């Protein structure tokens, strides 16, 4: 779908119906474009729109480059699917003359938010560089909110991991659930980190492009501010990533402690029952010359000794604090 936004009467207005690239068009948004729509944009603006496969290339030279006077910039953005699954999608921004072309195959909320904001703003963005700056600022705001949500989830996870519970509750804690939650947070954080890194590279390229295009000083200042914001988000995501690794190590350590407690219980039980087993083994032998076999106190004595030597190790372990 091709959506064209024009700068008319000091505001950014969505073109209705005709889909004609006029002189007032400053933003051409290609969402899941058809071959015909791609061809129309390429013919009108004399540029090659990157294909979906080219957008996924990871080398910087394929994501940030200049061709025939147009600047091509591809960034990885985060979005949430209808099934609440966190995904990443590449989005290409093309600055050519006073126009911006965006090529995307998903619908990050930042685009709809920015378009709605432009309808209310006075004055609206007058050229593609201003539109791109506003879009990036909206994307950064959304990304910051997303990272704040990750931080809240990691904090809640941290309280769960280090919650002190004694007795059976501690043994019944579902560490497998914690590990899955930590794994999910680690996956989401890695996607956020990928997005911040790609935006940081894009803004570095955009800063130099704005200087070459001799954009307004105020606009260049906004781009540098956005770049600083992205770098701060990158640092924060790095901190969250380190904390998630720490939580993973802590959880694995607690699993080892729980397993050690279980083994300790088995060891204590084995030691407790070892002396009674020895006594029972001795008096279970059927030798002819065993004086206690004919002794009427032999059976009570053997039972008493087994009970005594079972209780004594238990009391000893309890006194030493091993139980």
C-alpha positions as a Markdown table, in Angstrom:
| # | Residue | x | y | z |
|---|---|---|---|---|
| 1 | Unk | 0.0 | 0.0 | 0.0 |
| 2 | Unk | 1.3 | 3.4 | -1.0 |
| 3 | Unk | 0.3 | 6.4 | 1.3 |
| 4 | Unk | 1.4 | 9.9 | 0.2 |
| 5 | Unk | 1.6 | 12.8 | 2.6 |
| 6 | Unk | 1.7 | 16.3 | 1.2 |
| 7 | Unk | 2.8 | 19.6 | 2.7 |
| 8 | Unk | -0.2 | 21.9 | 2.1 |
| 9 | Unk | -1.2 | 25.1 | 3.9 |
| 10 | Unk | 1.6 | 24.7 | 6.5 |
| 11 | Unk | 0.6 | 21.2 | 7.5 |
| 12 | Unk | 1.2 | 17.6 | 6.5 |
| 13 | Unk | -1.9 | 16.2 | 4.9 |
| 14 | Unk | -2.6 | 12.6 | 3.8 |
| 15 | Unk | -3.4 | 12.5 | 0.1 |
| 16 | Unk | -6.8 | 11.2 | -0.6 |
| 17 | Unk | -7.4 | 8.6 | -3.3 |
| 18 | Unk | -5.4 | 9.6 | -6.3 |
| 19 | Unk | -2.0 | 8.3 | -5.3 |
| 20 | Unk | -0.2 | 10.8 | -7.5 |
| 21 | Unk | 3.3 | 12.0 | -6.6 |
| 22 | Unk | 2.9 | 15.7 | -6.8 |
| 23 | Unk | 5.4 | 18.5 | -6.0 |
| 24 | Unk | 3.8 | 18.9 | -2.6 |
| 25 | Unk | 4.5 | 15.3 | -1.7 |
| 26 | Unk | 7.1 | 15.1 | 1.1 |
| 27 | Unk | 6.5 | 11.6 | 2.5 |
| 28 | Unk | 5.8 | 8.4 | 0.5 |
| 29 | Unk | 5.1 | 5.5 | 2.8 |
| 30 | Unk | 5.3 | 2.0 | 1.2 |
| 31 | Unk | 3.7 | -0.6 | 3.4 |
| 32 | Unk | 3.8 | -4.1 | 2.0 |
| 33 | Unk | 4.1 | -2.5 | -1.5 |
| 34 | Unk | 3.0 | -4.2 | -4.7 |
| 35 | Unk | 5.4 | -4.4 | -7.6 |
| 36 | Unk | 3.3 | -1.8 | -9.4 |
| 37 | Unk | 3.6 | 0.6 | -6.5 |
| 38 | Unk | 7.4 | 0.1 | -6.2 |
| 39 | Unk | 7.8 | 0.7 | -9.9 |
| 40 | Unk | 5.7 | 3.9 | -9.8 |
| 41 | Unk | 7.9 | 5.3 | -7.0 |
| 42 | Unk | 11.1 | 4.3 | -8.7 |
| 43 | Unk | 10.0 | 5.8 | -12.0 |
| 44 | Unk | 8.9 | 9.1 | -10.4 |
| 45 | Unk | 11.9 | 9.6 | -8.1 |
| 46 | Unk | 14.5 | 7.8 | -10.3 |
| 47 | Unk | 15.8 | 5.5 | -7.6 |
| 48 | Unk | 15.9 | 1.8 | -6.8 |
| 49 | Unk | 13.7 | 0.8 | -3.9 |
| 50 | Unk | 15.4 | -2.0 | -1.8 |
| 51 | Unk | 13.7 | -5.4 | -1.9 |
| 52 | Unk | 12.7 | -7.2 | 1.2 |
| 53 | Unk | 15.7 | -9.5 | 1.0 |
| 54 | Unk | 18.1 | -6.6 | 0.7 |
| 55 | Unk | 16.6 | -5.0 | 3.8 |
| 56 | Unk | 17.6 | -8.0 | 5.8 |
| 57 | Unk | 21.3 | -7.8 | 4.9 |
| 58 | Unk | 23.4 | -7.2 | 8.0 |
| 59 | Unk | 26.5 | -5.5 | 6.6 |
| 60 | Unk | 26.5 | -1.7 | 7.2 |
| 61 | Unk | 27.4 | -0.9 | 3.5 |
| 62 | Unk | 24.1 | -2.5 | 2.5 |
| 63 | Unk | 22.1 | -0.7 | 5.1 |
| 64 | Unk | 23.6 | 2.8 | 5.0 |
| 65 | Unk | 24.7 | 4.1 | 1.6 |
| 66 | Unk | 24.3 | 7.0 | -0.9 |
| 67 | Unk | 23.2 | 6.5 | -4.5 |
| 68 | Unk | 22.4 | 9.0 | -7.2 |
| 69 | Unk | 22.1 | 11.8 | -4.6 |
| 70 | Unk | 19.7 | 9.8 | -2.4 |
| 71 | Unk | 20.5 | 8.6 | 1.1 |
| 72 | Unk | 19.4 | 5.0 | 1.9 |
| 73 | Unk | 19.1 | 4.1 | 5.6 |
| 74 | Unk | 17.8 | 0.8 | 7.0 |
| 75 | Unk | 17.1 | 0.3 | 10.7 |
| 76 | Unk | 15.8 | -2.6 | 12.7 |
| 77 | Unk | 12.7 | -1.7 | 14.7 |
| 78 | Unk | 10.8 | -3.6 | 17.4 |
| 79 | Unk | 7.1 | -4.3 | 17.2 |
| 80 | Unk | 4.5 | -6.4 | 19.1 |
| 81 | Unk | 2.4 | -8.8 | 17.1 |
| 82 | Unk | -1.3 | -9.4 | 17.7 |
| 83 | Unk | -0.3 | -12.5 | 19.6 |
| 84 | Unk | 1.8 | -10.3 | 21.9 |
| 85 | Unk | 5.0 | -11.7 | 20.5 |
| 86 | Unk | 7.9 | -9.3 | 20.3 |
| 87 | Unk | 9.5 | -9.2 | 16.8 |
| 88 | Unk | 11.9 | -7.1 | 14.9 |
| 89 | Unk | 11.5 | -5.8 | 11.4 |
| 90 | Unk | 13.8 | -3.8 | 9.0 |
| 91 | Unk | 12.5 | -0.4 | 7.8 |
| 92 | Unk | 14.2 | 1.5 | 5.1 |
| 93 | Unk | 14.3 | 5.3 | 5.0 |
| 94 | Unk | 15.2 | 7.0 | 1.7 |
| 95 | Unk | 15.9 | 10.7 | 1.5 |
| 96 | Unk | 15.8 | 12.1 | -2.0 |
| 97 | Unk | 15.6 | 15.8 | -2.6 |
| 98 | Unk | 12.9 | 17.2 | -0.3 |
| 99 | Unk | 11.1 | 13.9 | -0.1 |
| 100 | Unk | 11.2 | 10.9 | 2.3 |
| 101 | Unk | 10.4 | 7.4 | 1.2 |
| 102 | Unk | 9.8 | 4.7 | 3.8 |
| 103 | Unk | 9.7 | 1.0 | 2.9 |
| 104 | Unk | 8.4 | -1.4 | 5.5 |
| 105 | Unk | 6.7 | -4.8 | 5.7 |
| 106 | Unk | 5.2 | -4.4 | 9.2 |
| 107 | Unk | 3.3 | -1.8 | 11.1 |
| 108 | Unk | 5.3 | -0.4 | 14.0 |
| 109 | Unk | 3.0 | 1.9 | 16.1 |
| 110 | Unk | 5.5 | 4.8 | 15.8 |
| 111 | Unk | 4.4 | 5.5 | 12.2 |
| 112 | Unk | 0.7 | 5.8 | 13.0 |
| 113 | Unk | 1.5 | 7.9 | 16.1 |
| 114 | Unk | 3.7 | 10.3 | 14.1 |
| 115 | Unk | 1.2 | 10.6 | 11.3 |
| 116 | Unk | -1.6 | 11.4 | 13.8 |
| 117 | Unk | 0.7 | 13.9 | 15.6 |
| 118 | Unk | 1.4 | 15.7 | 12.3 |
| 119 | Unk | -2.3 | 16.1 | 11.7 |
| 120 | Unk | -2.6 | 18.0 | 14.9 |
| 121 | Unk | 0.7 | 19.9 | 14.8 |
| 122 | Unk | 1.0 | 23.4 | 13.4 |
| 123 | Unk | 3.2 | 24.0 | 11.5 |
| 124 | Unk | 3.7 | 20.6 | 10.0 |
| 125 | Unk | 7.0 | 19.1 | 8.6 |
| 126 | Unk | 7.9 | 20.9 | 5.4 |
| 127 | Unk | 10.4 | 18.4 | 3.9 |
| 128 | Unk | 11.5 | 14.8 | 4.1 |
| 129 | Unk | 14.4 | 15.4 | 6.4 |
| 130 | Unk | 12.1 | 17.0 | 9.0 |
| 131 | Unk | 9.7 | 14.0 | 8.6 |
| 132 | Unk | 12.5 | 11.5 | 9.1 |
| 133 | Unk | 13.7 | 13.4 | 12.2 |
| 134 | Unk | 10.2 | 13.4 | 13.6 |
| 135 | Unk | 9.7 | 9.7 | 12.8 |
| 136 | Unk | 13.0 | 8.8 | 14.5 |
| 137 | Unk | 12.2 | 10.8 | 17.6 |
| 138 | Unk | 8.8 | 8.9 | 17.8 |
| 139 | Unk | 10.5 | 5.6 | 17.3 |
| 140 | Unk | 13.0 | 6.4 | 20.1 |
| 141 | Unk | 10.2 | 7.4 | 22.4 |
| 142 | Unk | 8.4 | 4.1 | 21.8 |
| 143 | Unk | 11.7 | 2.2 | 22.2 |
| 144 | Unk | 12.3 | 4.0 | 25.5 |
| 145 | Unk | 8.9 | 3.0 | 26.7 |
| 146 | Unk | 9.6 | -0.6 | 25.7 |
| 147 | Unk | 12.9 | -0.7 | 27.5 |
| 148 | Unk | 11.2 | 0.8 | 30.6 |
| 149 | Unk | 8.8 | -2.1 | 30.5 |
| 150 | Unk | 11.6 | -4.6 | 30.2 |
| 151 | Unk | 13.3 | -3.0 | 33.2 |
| 152 | Unk | 10.1 | -3.3 | 35.3 |
| 153 | Unk | 9.7 | -7.0 | 34.3 |
| 154 | Unk | 13.4 | -7.7 | 35.1 |
| 155 | Unk | 13.0 | -6.0 | 38.5 |
| 156 | Unk | 9.9 | -8.1 | 39.3 |
| 157 | Unk | 11.8 | -11.2 | 38.2 |
| 158 | Unk | 14.7 | -10.2 | 40.4 |
| 159 | Unk | 12.4 | -10.1 | 43.5 |
| 160 | Unk | 11.0 | -13.5 | 42.6 |
| 161 | Unk | 14.4 | -15.0 | 42.2 |
| 162 | Unk | 15.8 | -13.7 | 45.5 |
| 163 | Unk | 12.6 | -14.1 | 47.5 |
| 164 | Unk | 13.5 | -16.0 | 50.7 |
| 165 | Unk | 11.2 | -18.8 | 51.5 |
| 166 | Unk | 11.8 | -21.6 | 54.0 |
| 167 | Unk | 10.5 | -25.1 | 54.4 |
| 168 | Unk | 8.6 | -26.9 | 51.7 |
| 169 | Unk | 7.8 | -23.7 | 49.8 |
| 170 | Unk | 11.4 | -23.2 | 49.0 |
| 171 | Unk | 11.8 | -26.7 | 47.8 |
| 172 | Unk | 8.7 | -26.5 | 45.6 |
| 173 | Unk | 9.7 | -23.3 | 43.9 |
| 174 | Unk | 9.3 | -23.7 | 40.2 |
| 175 | Unk | 12.8 | -22.9 | 39.0 |
| 176 | Unk | 11.8 | -24.1 | 35.5 |
| 177 | Unk | 9.3 | -21.3 | 35.3 |
| 178 | Unk | 11.9 | -18.8 | 36.4 |
| 179 | Unk | 14.4 | -20.0 | 33.8 |
| 180 | Unk | 11.8 | -19.7 | 31.0 |
| 181 | Unk | 10.9 | -16.2 | 32.2 |
| 182 | Unk | 14.6 | -15.2 | 32.3 |
| 183 | Unk | 15.1 | -16.7 | 28.8 |
| 184 | Unk | 12.2 | -14.6 | 27.5 |
| 185 | Unk | 13.6 | -11.4 | 29.0 |
| 186 | Unk | 17.0 | -12.2 | 27.6 |
| 187 | Unk | 15.5 | -12.7 | 24.1 |
| 188 | Unk | 13.5 | -9.5 | 24.3 |
| 189 | Unk | 16.5 | -7.5 | 25.6 |
| 190 | Unk | 18.7 | -8.8 | 22.7 |
| 191 | Unk | 16.1 | -7.6 | 20.2 |
| 192 | Unk | 16.0 | -4.2 | 21.9 |
| 193 | Unk | 19.8 | -4.0 | 21.8 |
| 194 | Unk | 19.8 | -4.9 | 18.1 |
| 195 | Unk | 17.3 | -2.1 | 17.5 |
| 196 | Unk | 19.3 | 0.6 | 19.5 |
| 197 | Unk | 22.5 | -0.4 | 17.7 |
| 198 | Unk | 20.9 | -0.1 | 14.3 |
| 199 | Unk | 19.3 | 3.3 | 15.2 |
| 200 | Unk | 22.7 | 4.6 | 16.5 |
| 201 | Unk | 24.4 | 3.7 | 13.2 |
| 202 | Unk | 21.5 | 5.2 | 11.2 |
| 203 | Unk | 21.7 | 8.5 | 13.2 |
| 204 | Unk | 25.4 | 8.8 | 12.7 |
| 205 | Unk | 24.9 | 8.4 | 8.9 |
| 206 | Unk | 22.0 | 10.8 | 9.0 |
| 207 | Unk | 24.0 | 13.4 | 10.9 |
| 208 | Unk | 26.6 | 13.5 | 8.1 |
| 209 | Unk | 23.9 | 13.4 | 5.5 |
| 210 | Unk | 22.2 | 16.4 | 7.0 |
| 211 | Unk | 25.4 | 18.4 | 7.0 |
| 212 | Unk | 26.0 | 17.5 | 3.3 |
| 213 | Unk | 22.4 | 18.5 | 2.5 |
| 214 | Unk | 22.9 | 21.8 | 4.4 |
| 215 | Unk | 19.8 | 21.2 | 6.5 |
| 216 | Unk | 18.7 | 23.8 | 9.0 |
| 217 | Unk | 20.9 | 24.1 | 12.1 |
| 218 | Unk | 17.9 | 23.5 | 14.4 |
| 219 | Unk | 17.2 | 20.3 | 12.6 |
| 220 | Unk | 20.8 | 19.1 | 12.8 |
| 221 | Unk | 20.7 | 19.8 | 16.6 |
| 222 | Unk | 17.5 | 17.6 | 16.9 |
| 223 | Unk | 19.3 | 14.8 | 15.0 |
| 224 | Unk | 22.3 | 15.0 | 17.4 |
| 225 | Unk | 20.0 | 15.0 | 20.4 |
| 226 | Unk | 18.3 | 11.9 | 19.1 |
| 227 | Unk | 21.7 | 10.3 | 18.6 |
| 228 | Unk | 22.6 | 11.0 | 22.2 |
| 229 | Unk | 19.2 | 9.6 | 23.4 |
| 230 | Unk | 19.8 | 6.4 | 21.4 |
| 231 | Unk | 23.3 | 6.0 | 22.9 |
| 232 | Unk | 21.9 | 6.3 | 26.4 |
| 233 | Unk | 19.3 | 3.7 | 25.6 |
| 234 | Unk | 22.0 | 1.4 | 24.3 |
| 235 | Unk | 23.9 | 1.7 | 27.6 |
| 236 | Unk | 20.8 | 1.0 | 29.5 |
| 237 | Unk | 19.9 | -2.0 | 27.5 |
| 238 | Unk | 23.5 | -3.3 | 28.1 |
| 239 | Unk | 23.0 | -2.9 | 31.8 |
| 240 | Unk | 19.7 | -4.8 | 31.6 |
| 241 | Unk | 21.4 | -7.5 | 29.6 |
| 242 | Unk | 24.1 | -7.9 | 32.3 |
| 243 | Unk | 21.4 | -8.0 | 35.0 |
| 244 | Unk | 19.6 | -10.8 | 33.2 |
| 245 | Unk | 22.8 | -12.8 | 32.9 |
| 246 | Unk | 23.3 | -12.3 | 36.7 |
| 247 | Unk | 19.7 | -13.5 | 37.4 |
| 248 | Unk | 20.4 | -16.5 | 35.2 |
| 249 | Unk | 23.6 | -17.3 | 37.1 |
| 250 | Unk | 21.8 | -16.8 | 40.5 |
| 251 | Unk | 18.9 | -19.0 | 39.5 |
| 252 | Unk | 21.3 | -21.8 | 38.4 |
| 253 | Unk | 23.1 | -21.4 | 41.6 |
| 254 | Unk | 19.9 | -21.7 | 43.6 |
| 255 | Unk | 19.1 | -24.9 | 41.7 |
| 256 | Unk | 22.4 | -26.3 | 42.6 |
| 257 | Unk | 21.8 | -25.4 | 46.3 |
| 258 | Unk | 18.4 | -27.0 | 46.2 |
| 259 | Unk | 19.9 | -30.2 | 44.6 |
| 260 | Unk | 22.6 | -30.1 | 47.3 |
| 261 | Unk | 19.9 | -29.9 | 50.0 |
| 262 | Unk | 18.2 | -32.9 | 48.6 |
| 263 | Unk | 21.4 | -34.9 | 48.4 |
| 264 | Unk | 22.2 | -33.8 | 52.0 |
| 265 | Unk | 18.9 | -35.2 | 53.2 |
| 266 | Unk | 19.5 | -38.5 | 51.5 |
| 267 | Unk | 23.0 | -38.6 | 53.0 |
| 268 | Unk | 21.7 | -37.9 | 56.5 |
| 269 | Unk | 19.0 | -40.5 | 56.1 |
| 270 | Unk | 21.6 | -43.1 | 55.0 |
| 271 | Unk | 23.9 | -42.2 | 58.0 |
| 272 | Unk | 21.0 | -42.3 | 60.4 |
| 273 | Unk | 19.9 | -45.8 | 59.3 |
| 274 | Unk | 23.4 | -47.2 | 59.0 |
| 275 | Unk | 24.0 | -48.1 | 62.7 |
| 276 | Unk | 20.5 | -49.8 | 63.1 |
| 277 | Unk | 21.1 | -51.7 | 59.8 |
| 278 | Unk | 24.5 | -52.9 | 61.2 |
| 279 | Unk | 22.9 | -54.1 | 64.5 |
| 280 | Unk | 20.1 | -55.8 | 62.6 |
| 281 | Unk | 22.6 | -57.4 | 60.3 |
| 282 | Unk | 24.6 | -58.8 | 63.2 |
| 283 | Unk | 21.6 | -60.2 | 65.1 |
| 284 | Unk | 20.2 | -61.5 | 61.8 |
| 285 | Unk | 23.1 | -64.0 | 61.5 |
| 286 | Unk | 22.0 | -67.6 | 62.3 |
| 287 | Unk | 25.2 | -68.9 | 63.9 |
| 288 | Unk | 24.8 | -71.7 | 66.4 |
| 289 | Unk | 26.9 | -70.1 | 69.1 |
| 290 | Unk | 25.3 | -66.7 | 69.6 |
| 291 | Unk | 24.6 | -66.3 | 73.3 |
| 292 | Unk | 21.9 | -63.6 | 72.8 |
| 293 | Unk | 19.7 | -66.0 | 70.8 |
| 294 | Unk | 18.5 | -67.8 | 73.9 |
| 295 | Unk | 18.5 | -64.6 | 76.0 |
| 296 | Unk | 14.9 | -63.4 | 76.7 |
| 297 | Unk | 16.1 | -59.7 | 76.7 |
| 298 | Unk | 18.0 | -60.2 | 73.4 |
| 299 | Unk | 15.1 | -59.0 | 71.1 |
| 300 | Unk | 14.2 | -55.9 | 73.2 |
| 301 | Unk | 17.9 | -55.0 | 73.5 |
| 302 | Unk | 18.5 | -55.2 | 69.8 |
| 303 | Unk | 15.4 | -53.0 | 69.1 |
| 304 | Unk | 16.5 | -50.5 | 71.7 |
| 305 | Unk | 20.0 | -50.3 | 70.3 |
| 306 | Unk | 18.7 | -49.7 | 66.8 |
| 307 | Unk | 16.4 | -46.9 | 68.0 |
| 308 | Unk | 19.2 | -45.4 | 70.1 |
| 309 | Unk | 21.8 | -45.4 | 67.3 |
| 310 | Unk | 19.3 | -43.9 | 64.9 |
| 311 | Unk | 18.4 | -41.1 | 67.3 |
| 312 | Unk | 22.0 | -40.2 | 68.3 |
| 313 | Unk | 23.2 | -39.3 | 64.7 |
| 314 | Unk | 20.0 | -37.3 | 64.2 |
| 315 | Unk | 20.6 | -35.3 | 67.4 |
| 316 | Unk | 24.3 | -34.8 | 66.5 |
| 317 | Unk | 23.5 | -33.4 | 63.0 |
| 318 | Unk | 20.8 | -31.2 | 64.5 |
| 319 | Unk | 23.2 | -29.8 | 67.1 |
| 320 | Unk | 25.8 | -29.0 | 64.4 |
| 321 | Unk | 23.2 | -27.2 | 62.3 |
| 322 | Unk | 23.4 | -29.6 | 59.3 |
| 323 | Unk | 19.7 | -30.1 | 59.3 |
